[in-house]
Amino acid sequence: MTTALVEKEILEINEQVEEQLKVVMTLDIQTDVLRQLVSRVERATAKTTTIPIMQGIYMHITSDRITARAMNSNYGVEVTVQRDEKGKNFTVVDGVEASVVFADKRFVSIVNSLPRKTTRMVIEDKKVILKSGRAEFRFNVLLGDEFPKFPRLKDTVSFKIDPTVLSRLYDKTVYATSSSETRPALTGVHHVVKDKVFRLEATDALRLAYIEHDLHADVSEIDAIVPASTINEVMKHLKDAGHVTVYFSENHLIYEMDDSKIYTRLIGQNYPDIQRLIPTNCVTEIQLKAEDLSEMLKHANIMNPNDPVILKIRPQDKQFRLMSKENENGVLVEDLLLINGEGDNIQLAVSPKLLKDSIDRYPKGSVIRLQFLHMHKPIVIRPLNDDKQNLDLVLPVRMPTLNPNDEVIIEDFKADVQLDIYKQSEEEVEAGKEE
């Protein structure tokens, strides 16, 4: 063997050794497990930031678990996958521990497009190779040590709550938060715990949502504002959660669920006293099905999406009429026979979108009460049962053409008349048979 050939073989061996030394870990993982892990955290990545690492997804891998984390300026999400007993969901083929950050924006799309049921991940110094079938993707990655960790909270107040209950409470309130940053406190949901009662309230100054829930446990007092963006993310995780514990500190909050944690900063503002906005009496009250009113408001949104609607109510006659504002497209007139009603006749204008948002928070088939004090005062929406722990307010729209002193007239009321030109009476059917 010539000297040149020996030197070539030695060089090749050295290159192979160097390549092996670069490999930190080799991992085989079910592609669906990887997809689910990535999808549950990628929504939390920072979309606009000058710090590249904050746009990425952090992964820390050991022989028995994989932890993924993503963060933005408001909140962070961390999800952990435990290795099952037989290692079917993932197996570490080589290596002990590795942590990297996938900063490439295409990483999520590539993971979603992986063609095979199993994917091999090879982690080198600052590179990761994904192999699935014939496809092989190479990523430049950042070191995981540089990615921020969740802070350790001190002096926390915590309580456990059923995930289904918390999801219902959040769905009932988060829709009413404001999207305007001019009043930061209104961009979140106010959380209050006092005397074993968990109270949530939200408002954007045009509508208000308020609900209470009994905790049945001694919990120290809490007064905090949680950003709406965090709550919307939490609701997605609550769907599959078996339990949830909420930890409040002075400036932060952490939700702990089965295999995930969500961290958020609290909004450091004083929340307005909304109790004074809730009317304590009314001159008119009506009862109707939530889905019936929702359907009428949907029709109004289709007919004239940007205009308010006029509501005419004669409670003693159980008459309810919704009219859209007439324009070049036409006009909508729809009548509804009320389940019950009492008090004075009233007419007012309201945004169909705002009212529908509130109505749609009530379960399908439920009967609700609408209470009115004046055509310019908030409409109060409550469940049929006398539950003072659950209500919504919607502020009417002022229209110059409506005068509180005008008589409320509903002509040609048709809600109790069924018009069906194809429907024959029983007498007509029998007469046809005899002929």
PEZILIN-V93256 format. One record per residue. N is the residue number from 1. RES is the residue in one letter. PSI is psi in whole degrees, -180 to 180 (* if undefined). Layout:
N|RES|PSI, N|RES|PSI
This chain:
1|M|129, 2|T|159, 3|T|-39, 4|A|-40, 5|L|-40, 6|V|-44, 7|E|-36, 8|K|-43, 9|E|-40, 10|I|-41, 11|L|-42, 12|E|-41, 13|I|-43, 14|N|-40, 15|E|-40, 16|Q|-41, 17|V|-43, 18|E|-41, 19|E|-41, 20|Q|-37, 21|L|-29, 22|K|-31, 23|V|116, 24|V|-39, 25|M|147, 26|T|129, 27|L|133, 28|D|126, 29|I|142, 30|Q|132, 31|T|-38, 32|D|-36, 33|V|-43, 34|L|-43, 35|R|-47, 36|Q|-41, 37|L|-46, 38|V|-43, 39|S|-29, 40|R|-17, 41|V|-20, 42|E|-24, 43|R|-23, 44|A|-5, 45|T|145, 46|A|123, 47|K|-33, 48|T|109, 49|T|154, 50|T|-1, 51|I|105, 52|P|-37, 53|I|-26, 54|M|-13, 55|Q|-3, 56|G|176, 57|I|122, 58|Y|139, 59|M|132, 60|H|123, 61|I|130, 62|T|-177, 63|S|-23, 64|D|-3, 65|R|155, 66|I|128, 67|T|128, 68|A|145, 69|R|144, 70|A|150, 71|M|152, 72|N|-168, 73|S|-19, 74|N|-43, 75|Y|169, 76|G|152, 77|V|135, 78|E|128, 79|V|136, 80|T|134, 81|V|122, 82|Q|141, 83|R|131, 84|D|171, 85|E|-38, 86|K|2, 87|G|28, 88|K|-32, 89|N|-37, 90|F|155, 91|T|132, 92|V|112, 93|V|-39, 94|D|141, 95|G|169, 96|V|-46, 97|E|143, 98|A|148, 99|S|130, 100|V|166, 101|V|121, 102|F|101, 103|A|-10, 104|D|125, 105|K|-20, 106|R|-7, 107|F|-46, 108|V|-45, 109|S|-38, 110|I|-42, 111|V|-41, 112|N|-20, 113|S|1, 114|L|132, 115|P|-21, 116|R|164, 117|K|-25, 118|T|142, 119|T|138, 120|R|131, 121|M|119, 122|V|118, 123|I|120, 124|E|-160, 125|D|-64, 126|K|31, 127|K|150, 128|V|134, 129|I|127, 130|L|123, 131|K|124, 132|S|108, 133|G|-134, 134|R|-19, 135|A|139, 136|E|117, 137|F|135, 138|R|128, 139|F|139, 140|N|128, 141|V|168, 142|L|157, 143|L|135, 144|G|-24, 145|D|-20, 146|E|-10, 147|F|138, 148|P|146, 149|K|161, 150|F|140, 151|P|152, 152|R|118, 153|L|141, 154|K|150, 155|D|55, 156|T|154, 157|V|127, 158|S|159, 159|F|155, 160|K|147, 161|I|146, 162|D|129, 163|P|-37, 164|T|-40, 165|V|-47, 166|L|-39, 167|S|-41, 168|R|-42, 169|L|-41, 170|Y|-41, 171|D|-33, 172|K|-18, 173|T|-37, 174|V|-27, 175|Y|-25, 176|A|1, 177|T|160, 178|S|149, 179|S|-1, 180|S|131, 181|E|0, 182|T|-28, 183|R|86, 184|P|-35, 185|A|-33, 186|L|-5, 187|T|4, 188|G|176, 189|V|128, 190|H|122, 191|H|125, 192|V|130, 193|V|124, 194|K|133, 195|D|45, 196|K|17, 197|V|130, 198|F|115, 199|R|134, 200|L|139, 201|E|146, 202|A|147, 203|T|150, 204|D|18, 205|A|-11, 206|L|-21, 207|R|166, 208|L|141, 209|A|137, 210|Y|132, 211|I|148, 212|E|154, 213|H|132, 214|D|128, 215|L|-24, 216|H|30, 217|A|152, 218|D|118, 219|V|135, 220|S|157, 221|E|141, 222|I|138, 223|D|101, 224|A|154, 225|I|120, 226|V|128, 227|P|142, 228|A|-35, 229|S|-38, 230|T|-45, 231|I|-41, 232|N|-37, 233|E|-42, 234|V|-41, 235|M|-34, 236|K|-35, 237|H|-27, 238|L|-23, 239|K|-37, 240|D|8, 241|A|142, 242|G|-26, 243|H|161, 244|V|136, 245|T|135, 246|V|126, 247|Y|118, 248|F|134, 249|S|-170, 250|E|-39, 251|N|-5, 252|H|168, 253|L|139, 254|I|130, 255|Y|127, 256|E|121, 257|M|-171, 258|D|-58, 259|D|18, 260|S|157, 261|K|141, 262|I|123, 263|Y|143, 264|T|153, 265|R|145, 266|L|154, 267|I|116, 268|G|66, 269|Q|163, 270|N|131, 271|Y|141, 272|P|153, 273|D|100, 274|I|-10, 275|Q|-35, 276|R|-14, 277|L|-15, 278|I|117, 279|P|144, 280|T|-8, 281|N|174, 282|C|162, 283|V|-14, 284|T|135, 285|E|135, 286|I|156, 287|Q|135, 288|L|165, 289|K|136, 290|A|-41, 291|E|-29, 292|D|-47, 293|L|-38, 294|S|-40, 295|E|-41, 296|M|-43, 297|L|-32, 298|K|-43, 299|H|-41, 300|A|-39, 301|N|-35, 302|I|-42, 303|M|-53, 304|N|85, 305|P|-24, 306|N|2, 307|D|150, 308|P|163, 309|V|156, 310|I|130, 311|L|126, 312|K|127, 313|I|126, 314|R|88, 315|P|-37, 316|Q|-31, 317|D|-1, 318|K|34, 319|Q|132, 320|F|122, 321|R|135, 322|L|129, 323|M|131, 324|S|161, 325|K|130, 326|E|132, 327|N|-164, 328|E|-19, 329|N|-20, 330|G|-156, 331|V|149, 332|L|131, 333|V|122, 334|E|132, 335|D|151, 336|L|132, 337|L|119, 338|L|152, 339|I|-41, 340|N|160, 341|G|149, 342|E|155, 343|G|-161, 344|D|154, 345|N|147, 346|I|149, 347|Q|145, 348|L|167, 349|A|147, 350|V|154, 351|S|122, 352|P|-32, 353|K|-47, 354|L|-42, 355|L|-40, 356|K|-40, 357|D|-41, 358|S|-44, 359|I|-38, 360|D|-8, 361|R|-9, 362|Y|142, 363|P|149, 364|K|134, 365|G|-7, 366|S|149, 367|V|134, 368|I|162, 369|R|133, 370|L|127, 371|Q|138, 372|F|138, 373|L|-38, 374|H|157, 375|M|-16, 376|H|4, 377|K|156, 378|P|143, 379|I|130, 380|V|128, 381|I|126, 382|R|159, 383|P|166, 384|L|-44, 385|N|155, 386|D|67, 387|D|100, 388|K|-2, 389|Q|2, 390|N|111, 391|L|162, 392|D|149, 393|L|142, 394|V|129, 395|L|128, 396|P|167, 397|V|135, 398|R|127, 399|M|126, 400|P|-27, 401|T|-12, 402|L|128, 403|N|129, 404|P|-18, 405|N|-8, 406|D|147, 407|E|139, 408|V|109, 409|I|129, 410|I|104, 411|E|146, 412|D|52, 413|F|127, 414|K|5, 415|A|-29, 416|D|13, 417|V|125, 418|Q|120, 419|L|115, 420|D|101, 421|I|-14, 422|Y|-5, 423|K|124, 424|Q|147, 425|S|162, 426|E|-35, 427|E|-40, 428|E|-38, 429|V|-45, 430|E|-39, 431|A|-38, 432|G|-36, 433|K|-40, 434|E|-37, 435|E|*
